[in-house]
């Protein structure tokens, strides 16, 4: 089922909460995964997490390099390598985009949608997507990873009907500044 994606400031309390580990045999997991995939497909998103659907469980979905979704239950980072500054945006903060620093590579463990243990290494943009969704499980939004509000922009169509980056309005800058918060100390990535 396609669900509404929670946004700030309206659903701040859920989006800013840390998710709980999924217990083995959880009877709601299959339905949640189905809803994540349906909503992700409908939104044409790079990734989606359970908290964005209002469910505080450690489940995320990211788009693999081949364009298909990969679901990870109870993800845990093993290692990260490198750092790059690149694109970030979020369905929970619609219309605002920016550049953030994230590791270039991540290795993680977790379970797939049928409960099998997995261990994967992701690089470049796929790693960025995974780490963005992992942040949601910790109540972290991409705006918390900004170096500066000057790194934010919106997209507008120009005369050639192409998207172009436009600096945020003063009102949008104030909104983001109100919604930002420091990264939790337990986050290592």
N, C-alpha and C positions, 0 to 999 in steps of 0.2 A: 504494500500500500504506500502511495506517495504521501509523505507527511510534510507539514510546514516546517521550515528551518527556523529555529529560534534566532532572534537578533537582539542586539543591545540598542538602547538601554532597557527595553521592555522585559527581557528575560535574563537580565544580568545575574540574578541569584543562581540560576542553573549553570549558565555559561562560565561563571567564575568559581564553580565548585569542583573539587577533586573527585574523580570517578572512583568507584569501587571495583575491586577485582570480581570477575565473573566466576561463580562457583561451578565446578564440574556438574554436568547434568541439568543446568538451569533450564527449565521448561520454556522460558520466554526468549531464549537466545535465537532460535531459528526464526521466529517472527521478527525480531529486531533486525537480524541480518537481512531478511527479505525486504523490510522497509528501508534499510540503509541503501541497498542496491537500487530499489525502485526510485527513491528520492534522488540519489546520486545521478542516475540515468536521466531523470526528468530535468534536473538542474544543469546538466552538462558540466558537472563539476570535476575538479582534479581529485578531490578527496572529500570525505565526510566522516564525522564521528558521532557516536551515540549521544553525547551531551547536546549536540546541535539539534537532535530530535527530542530532547527533553528527558533522556534516559542516562542516569549517572552510572554507567557501566563502562568498563575498559574495553571498548570495541571500536575499531576504526576501519576505514576503507580507504584505499589509495589507488589511483590509476597507475597501472604498470606501463612499461615502455610500449607494449603492444596495444595499449588502450583499454584492456580489460580490467575489471576491478579485482583487487586482492583484499580480502578481509583478514584482519588480525585481531585475535582475542587475547587479552592480557599481555600486550607487548611490553618487552623490557629491552632497553638498549644495552648492548654489550660493549661496543666501542664506537667512537666517532673519529673521523680524520678530516683535517683541513678545515678551511673556512672560506666561504664566498658570500658576497653581497648580491642579492638577486630579488626577483619579483616575489611579492606576497600579496594576497588578497583573500577575502573570506566571505562566504555566504552569510555569515552572522554579522558582518559589517558591510552591508551592501553599498556598492558604488564608490568605495574608498579603497585605494591600492597603495602599495609602497614597496620599498626595498628594505630588506632585513638581512642580518648576518646569520648564517646557519652553517653547520658542518657540510662539507662536500660529499661525505660518505658516512654511512651508518650501517652497523651490523646489529641485528636484533634477534631475539627469540620471541616466541609466543605460540599460539595455536591457530590453526586455520578454522574455517567455518564448520568442519566436521570433527573438530577436537584433536586433530593430529598435531604433534609438536612440529614447529617449523623453526628454521634458522636461516636468515637471509642477509645479504649484503646489498645495499642500494647505493647508487651514485647519482650525482648531479641533480637534475630537476626531480627525479623520482624520490631521491633521499629528502629533498626539500619538502615535497608533498607529504611524505610519511611523517617527518618531524613536525610539520605544521599540525597535522591531525593528532599526533601524540601530545602536543601542547594542549589541545582541547581537553584531553583526559586529565590534565593537571589544572584546568581552569585558567589557562594562559591563552591570550589572543595575540595575533601578530603585532598589534600596536604596542605591545609590551616589549618587543624586541627592536624597536626603532632606535636608531642613533639620534635622530632629530625629526621633528615634525616636518621639516623641509623635505624629508624623504617620502612624503605622502603626495598623492595626486588623485584626480578623478579622470575619467575618460570622456571626451566629447568628440562628436563627429565634426570634421572640418568640411570645407567646400567640396573636396574631392570624395566625400563620404567615407573617409578613413578615420580611424580612431586616433586621437592625439592626446597626450598627457597634458593636463592642466593643473596648476597648483591649487591646493585646497582653498576654499573661501575662508574668511576669518571665522565664520560660524562653525564650519566643519573642523577647523583647527581647535577651537574651544571645546567642541564635542569630544574630539579624540583626547585632548589633554585631560578632560574630566574623567574619561574612561580608562586611561592608562593606569597601570599599577606596576610596581617592581616585580621582577621575576622571583618566584619562591626560591628560597635558599637550597632546597633539596634537588633542584634541577641541575643536572650536569651538562645538558645539551641545550 
